[in-house]
């Protein structure tokens, strides 16, 4: 059974083209390799 | 194998699976795997570029641009993202159209969320006409159709979504609902059942041949009449309403186009009006600044000029002129550090010498009948020292002479109350008529 009101509320606005550069600036693209390097660095320092 | 190498392998595996799903047009599934690949290795350019392509295919131009721009930043040379960005920007105005479409979608979503379903449907229909691969718009449109129990149209929108992204979870869920409401789910179940079962023909089954019946002349005329009647009914109940619907739809589309144009024009007008207001505010501020600097007697420039004249009067040992200039100067506008040091010295000197000069100037002016000037000097005196009964008494006498009995009595009262032992107190009492 679908609850239409709830379903419509779940839709989110699309990202506007003007907001692209701002979103890129704020985006965090840290990956698993970065985290692993950080951990290894900490271990070495200890 | 070290950890970092393992991470690279994991990223590659996720990418391969994502690529496989993208080939099968399971774009939602592929996007999940590609995102996972990038979580393991952000430098996986192929994964990032493919993710951008998938977003673009789903109609999410902004998300696609983000992935390609990040991709170019991480690998500036020999990168396909450069080509994709070039393609998107090559056609003049294409990016602007995409931007407008996204804005319209967001507006339609706002309409839908505020309960203006009709407006939302009209807007979304236009959006999917302009951008047939905008999956989110199709999904919202189909949901609105479903909410109004128009399951046929909802189904058509969902078919389009599933054609673009064949395992889209939301579209699949909606489609199940639509099928359950239209009875197609039962038909499909039966078809599936029939595909795996059949009944063998029995010996006593009889195949009846189609019968032939010859019509008489009257029957032919009646049949023609019935045919004509059915034809008229068909025109009345099916073709005319369909034509009406088509005209209505055309009219609505035209109205929507005009509304869009009007909205854009209004937005532009608002922007220009705001710009004009900003410019006017800037101009007013600039004029005010200019006036403050060079304008009337209260301007900054005039205060510096007055300070120079005070120094000149000091140089000539003309303390009376120095005091006259000093009392009308606005010291708060002197902000230059060197000048402020000079001003501090002048202020200290004026605190000592100005009262006598001001009293003398006040008495001279009063004697000459220039009561306004006299009051001006006395008020400036009071600004430096308000405990001299003679000045208060003099001011009271001037007010009395001017016919301002209330102010005069108030000042006489001050002398009587605050300086009761002075000789002036007795005179003040006499003036008040005690």
Contacts between the chains, C-beta under 8 A, distances in Angstrom:
chain1	res1	chain2	res2	distance
A	1	B	177	8.0
A	2	B	143	8.0
A	2	B	146	7.0
A	2	B	173	7.6
A	2	B	174	7.2
A	2	B	177	5.2
A	4	B	143	6.6
A	4	B	146	7.0
A	4	B	147	4.2
A	7	B	143	5.8
A	8	B	112	5.4
A	8	B	113	5.8
A	8	B	140	7.5
A	8	B	143	6.4
A	8	B	144	7.9
A	8	B	147	7.9
A	9	B	113	6.5
A	11	B	109	5.6
A	11	B	112	7.5
A	11	B	113	7.6
A	11	B	136	7.2
A	11	B	139	7.7
A	11	B	140	5.7
A	11	B	143	8.0
A	13	B	105	7.6
A	13	B	106	4.2
A	13	B	109	5.8
A	13	B	110	7.9
A	14	B	60	6.4
A	14	B	62	6.8
A	14	B	102	4.7
A	14	B	105	5.4
A	14	B	106	6.1
A	14	B	136	6.3
A	15	B	60	7.3
A	15	B	62	3.9
A	15	B	63	6.1
A	15	B	66	7.8
A	15	B	102	7.4
A	16	B	62	6.4
A	16	B	99	6.5
A	16	B	102	5.4
A	16	B	103	6.4
A	16	B	106	7.2
A	17	B	61	6.6
A	17	B	62	5.3
A	17	B	65	7.1
A	17	B	95	6.3
A	17	B	98	6.2
A	17	B	99	3.9
A	17	B	102	6.5
A	18	B	99	6.8
A	19	B	62	6.9
A	20	B	62	5.2
A	20	B	65	5.0
A	20	B	66	5.7
A	20	B	69	7.2
A	23	B	62	7.7
A	23	B	66	5.9
A	24	B	66	5.7
A	24	B	69	5.8
A	24	B	70	6.3
A	27	B	66	7.2
A	27	B	70	7.3
A	29	B	38	7.7
A	29	B	42	4.8
A	29	B	70	6.5
A	30	B	42	7.6
A	31	B	38	6.8
A	31	B	39	6.0
A	31	B	40	6.1
A	31	B	41	5.7
A	31	B	42	4.0
A	31	B	43	7.9
A	32	B	7	5.1
A	32	B	10	7.8
A	32	B	11	8.0
A	32	B	39	6.2
A	32	B	40	4.7
A	32	B	41	7.4
A	33	B	4	5.8
A	33	B	7	5.2
A	33	B	8	7.7
A	33	B	40	7.2
A	33	B	41	6.0
A	33	B	42	7.6
A	34	B	42	7.6
A	36	B	3	5.4
A	36	B	4	6.3
A	36	B	7	6.4
A	37	B	4	7.6
A	40	B	3	7.7
